[in-house]
Amino acid sequence: MKKVFALAVSTALLSLAACHTSPREQAADNIEANTEAVADNLEDAGDAAGNSTVEDMLDNRADAVRATGQNQAEDMRTHDADTNLSNGI
């Protein structure tokens, strides 16, 4: 329940902060927020697993998800989507 509330609050704050940012910056922020939520869920699942091997595996996966999200967000911020296909758009 706390995670859902925290996610709702962070989404609300992101939308308020996004009022004065470009659409590309908003998209990058959304990528980061979404991947952070996925990574948090993976870590929570690892904590609940009760098996240190599974927990380590899920923590590593969470780290990979965060890194991927940061890379995608940075790519969104630095490459023009209209002229450069580096970001997959």
GROMACS elastic network, one bead per residue, 0.5 to 0.9 nm:
[ bonds ]
;  ai    aj funct       b0    kb
    1     4     6  0.52111   500
    1     5     6  0.63071   500
    1     6     6  0.85954   500
    2     5     6  0.51150   500
    2     6     6  0.60039   500
    2     7     6  0.84670   500
    3     6     6  0.50095   500
    3     7     6  0.59722   500
    3     8     6  0.84786   500
    3    37     6  0.88916   500
    3    40     6  0.87788   500
    3    41     6  0.88682   500
    4     7     6  0.50910   500
    4     8     6  0.61264   500
    4     9     6  0.85973   500
    5     8     6  0.50537   500
    5     9     6  0.61288   500
    5    10     6  0.85322   500
    6     9     6  0.50984   500
    6    10     6  0.60299   500
    6    11     6  0.84508   500
    7    10     6  0.50984   500
    7    11     6  0.60060   500
    7    12     6  0.85108   500
    7    33     6  0.87470   500
    7    37     6  0.74196   500
    8    11     6  0.50972   500
    8    12     6  0.61474   500
    8    13     6  0.86071   500
    9    12     6  0.50740   500
    9    13     6  0.61432   500
    9    14     6  0.85301   500
   10    13     6  0.50340   500
   10    14     6  0.60131   500
   10    15     6  0.85433   500
   10    33     6  0.81898   500
   11    14     6  0.50394   500
   11    15     6  0.61763   500
   11    16     6  0.86511   500
   11    30     6  0.86944   500
   11    33     6  0.78173   500
   12    15     6  0.51625   500
   12    16     6  0.62951   500
   12    17     6  0.86169   500
   13    16     6  0.50724   500
   13    17     6  0.60446   500
   13    18     6  0.83703   500
   14    17     6  0.50085   500
   14    18     6  0.58556   500
   14    19     6  0.88069   500
   14    26     6  0.84400   500
   14    29     6  0.76055   500
   14    30     6  0.81379   500
   14    33     6  0.85730   500
   15    19     6  0.66726   500
   15    26     6  0.83781   500
   16    19     6  0.56207   500
   16    20     6  0.85241   500
   17    20     6  0.67896   500
   17    21     6  0.76479   500
   18    21     6  0.51471   500
   18    22     6  0.78162   500
   18    23     6  0.85343   500
   18    25     6  0.79779   500
   18    26     6  0.59069   500
   18    29     6  0.84411   500
   19    22     6  0.84760   500
   19    26     6  0.88130   500
   21    24     6  0.81174   500
   21    25     6  0.60311   500
   21    26     6  0.64439   500
   22    25     6  0.51543   500
   22    26     6  0.62215   500
   22    27     6  0.86295   500
   23    27     6  0.60978   500
   23    28     6  0.85707   500
   24    27     6  0.50457   500
   24    28     6  0.61711   500
   24    29     6  0.85888   500
   24    76     6  0.64140   500
   24    77     6  0.62684   500
   24    80     6  0.87771   500
   24    81     6  0.85897   500
   25    28     6  0.50094   500
   25    29     6  0.61062   500
   25    30     6  0.85454   500
   25    73     6  0.83629   500
   25    76     6  0.75500   500
   25    77     6  0.60913   500
   26    29     6  0.50490   500
   26    30     6  0.61412   500
   26    31     6  0.86365   500
   27    30     6  0.50224   500
   27    31     6  0.62134   500
   27    32     6  0.87212   500
   27    73     6  0.76692   500
   27    76     6  0.74828   500
   27    77     6  0.86794   500
   28    31     6  0.50831   500
   28    32     6  0.63479   500
   28    33     6  0.86811   500
   28    69     6  0.87834   500
   28    70     6  0.85735   500
   28    72     6  0.74714   500
   28    74     6  0.70723   500
   28    75     6  0.83291   500
   28    76     6  0.57806   500
   28    77     6  0.64568   500
   29    32     6  0.51491   500
   29    33     6  0.61426   500
   29    34     6  0.85892   500
   29    73     6  0.69143   500
   30    33     6  0.50233   500
   30    34     6  0.59906   500
   30    35     6  0.84645   500
   30    73     6  0.83418   500
   31    34     6  0.52725   500
   31    35     6  0.61304   500
   31    36     6  0.84369   500
   31    69     6  0.60315   500
   31    70     6  0.78901   500
   31    72     6  0.72853   500
   31    73     6  0.59517   500
   32    35     6  0.53215   500
   32    36     6  0.59829   500
   32    37     6  0.86064   500
   32    66     6  0.77099   500
   32    69     6  0.54144   500
   32    70     6  0.61249   500
   32    72     6  0.82855   500
   32    73     6  0.63345   500
   33    36     6  0.51255   500
   33    37     6  0.62511   500
   33    38     6  0.87712   500
   33    69     6  0.85326   500
   34    37     6  0.51531   500
   34    38     6  0.63367   500
   34    39     6  0.86526   500
   34    69     6  0.80850   500
   35    38     6  0.50164   500
   35    39     6  0.60496   500
   35    40     6  0.85024   500
   35    62     6  0.88256   500
   35    65     6  0.61733   500
   35    66     6  0.58626   500
   35    67     6  0.88593   500
   35    68     6  0.80326   500
   35    69     6  0.54548   500
   35    70     6  0.83417   500
   36    39     6  0.50390   500
   36    40     6  0.60838   500
   36    41     6  0.86069   500
   36    62     6  0.84353   500
   36    65     6  0.77422   500
   36    66     6  0.60286   500
   36    69     6  0.77385   500
   37    40     6  0.50889   500
   37    41     6  0.62441   500
   37    42     6  0.87044   500
   38    41     6  0.51162   500
   38    42     6  0.62923   500
   38    43     6  0.87504   500
   38    62     6  0.74577   500
   38    65     6  0.74613   500
   38    66     6  0.84461   500
   39    42     6  0.50628   500
   39    43     6  0.62686   500
   39    44     6  0.86287   500
   39    58     6  0.88088   500
   39    59     6  0.81306   500
   39    61     6  0.76102   500
   39    63     6  0.70091   500
   39    64     6  0.84091   500
   39    65     6  0.60135   500
   39    66     6  0.63293   500
   40    43     6  0.51120   500
   40    44     6  0.61495   500
   40    45     6  0.86119   500
   40    62     6  0.70757   500
   41    44     6  0.50176   500
   41    45     6  0.61474   500
   41    46     6  0.85789   500
   41    62     6  0.82679   500
   42    45     6  0.50824   500
   42    46     6  0.62170   500
   42    47     6  0.86948   500
   42    55     6  0.89582   500
   42    58     6  0.57049   500
   42    59     6  0.68335   500
   42    61     6  0.73553   500
   42    62     6  0.57503   500
   43    47     6  0.61992   500
   43    48     6  0.86498   500
   43    55     6  0.74579   500
   43    58     6  0.61062   500
   43    59     6  0.54317   500
   43    60     6  0.89048   500
   43    61     6  0.85847   500
   43    62     6  0.63844   500
   44    47     6  0.50430   500
   44    48     6  0.62614   500
   44    49     6  0.86406   500
   44    55     6  0.89703   500
   44    58     6  0.88410   500
   44    59     6  0.89995   500
   45    48     6  0.50825   500
   45    49     6  0.60962   500
   45    55     6  0.76622   500
   45    58     6  0.74108   500
   46    49     6  0.50800   500
   46    50     6  0.75486   500
   46    51     6  0.79471   500
   46    52     6  0.81571   500
   46    54     6  0.62418   500
   46    56     6  0.72273   500
   46    57     6  0.78102   500
   46    58     6  0.54183   500
   46    59     6  0.67079   500
   47    50     6  0.66372   500
   47    51     6  0.84174   500
   47    52     6  0.86504   500
   47    54     6  0.89526   500
   47    55     6  0.60643   500
   47    58     6  0.88994   500
   47    59     6  0.89974   500
   48    51     6  0.84134   500
   48    55     6  0.81320   500
   49    52     6  0.78916   500
   49    54     6  0.66508   500
   49    55     6  0.64292   500
   50    54     6  0.79507   500
   50    55     6  0.74743   500
   51    54     6  0.54055   500
   51    55     6  0.60923   500
   51    56     6  0.86467   500
   52    56     6  0.60176   500
   52    57     6  0.84898   500
   53    56     6  0.51768   500
   53    57     6  0.61834   500
   53    58     6  0.86708   500
   54    57     6  0.50122   500
   54    58     6  0.61312   500
   54    59     6  0.84817   500
   55    58     6  0.52002   500
   55    59     6  0.60393   500
   55    60     6  0.85438   500
   56    59     6  0.50270   500
   56    60     6  0.60936   500
   56    61     6  0.85294   500
   57    60     6  0.51676   500
   57    61     6  0.62192   500
   57    62     6  0.86555   500
   58    62     6  0.60657   500
   58    63     6  0.85915   500
   59    63     6  0.62521   500
   59    64     6  0.86589   500
   60    63     6  0.50652   500
   60    64     6  0.62772   500
   60    65     6  0.86831   500
   61    64     6  0.50010   500
   61    65     6  0.61687   500
   61    66     6  0.86442   500
   62    65     6  0.50420   500
   62    66     6  0.62127   500
   62    67     6  0.86162   500
   63    66     6  0.51504   500
   63    67     6  0.61924   500
   63    68     6  0.86084   500
   64    67     6  0.50813   500
   64    68     6  0.60846   500
   64    69     6  0.85404   500
   65    68     6  0.51207   500
   65    69     6  0.61225   500
   65    70     6  0.85984   500
   66    69     6  0.50952   500
   66    70     6  0.61330   500
   66    71     6  0.85720   500
   67    70     6  0.51194   500
   67    71     6  0.61223   500
   67    72     6  0.85675   500
   68    71     6  0.50997   500
   68    72     6  0.60997   500
   68    73     6  0.85115   500
   69    72     6  0.51075   500
   69    73     6  0.60044   500
   69    74     6  0.84546   500
   70    73     6  0.51025   500
   70    74     6  0.60280   500
   70    75     6  0.84503   500
   71    74     6  0.51362   500
   71    75     6  0.60552   500
   71    76     6  0.85475   500
   72    76     6  0.61211   500
   72    77     6  0.86650   500
   72    87     6  0.71096   500
   73    77     6  0.62549   500
   73    78     6  0.87244   500
   74    77     6  0.50448   500
   74    78     6  0.61502   500
   74    79     6  0.84746   500
   75    78     6  0.52592   500
   75    79     6  0.58024   500
   75    86     6  0.74346   500
   75    87     6  0.58030   500
   76    79     6  0.57761   500
   76    80     6  0.75724   500
   76    81     6  0.75227   500
   76    86     6  0.88478   500
   76    87     6  0.61236   500
   77    80     6  0.78951   500
   79    82     6  0.87103   500
   79    83     6  0.81106   500
   79    84     6  0.62442   500
   79    85     6  0.81871   500
   79    86     6  0.70049   500
   79    87     6  0.69254   500
   80    83     6  0.56282   500
   80    84     6  0.56338   500
   80    85     6  0.82221   500
   80    86     6  0.87545   500
   80    87     6  0.84829   500
   81    84     6  0.55128   500
   81    85     6  0.64814   500
   81    86     6  0.80202   500
   81    87     6  0.69069   500
   81    88     6  0.81520   500
   81    89     6  0.60353   500
   82    85     6  0.78077   500
   82    89     6  0.80915   500
   84    87     6  0.73243   500
   84    88     6  0.85294   500
   84    89     6  0.83187   500
   85    88     6  0.52668   500
   85    89     6  0.59547   500
   86    89     6  0.77531   500
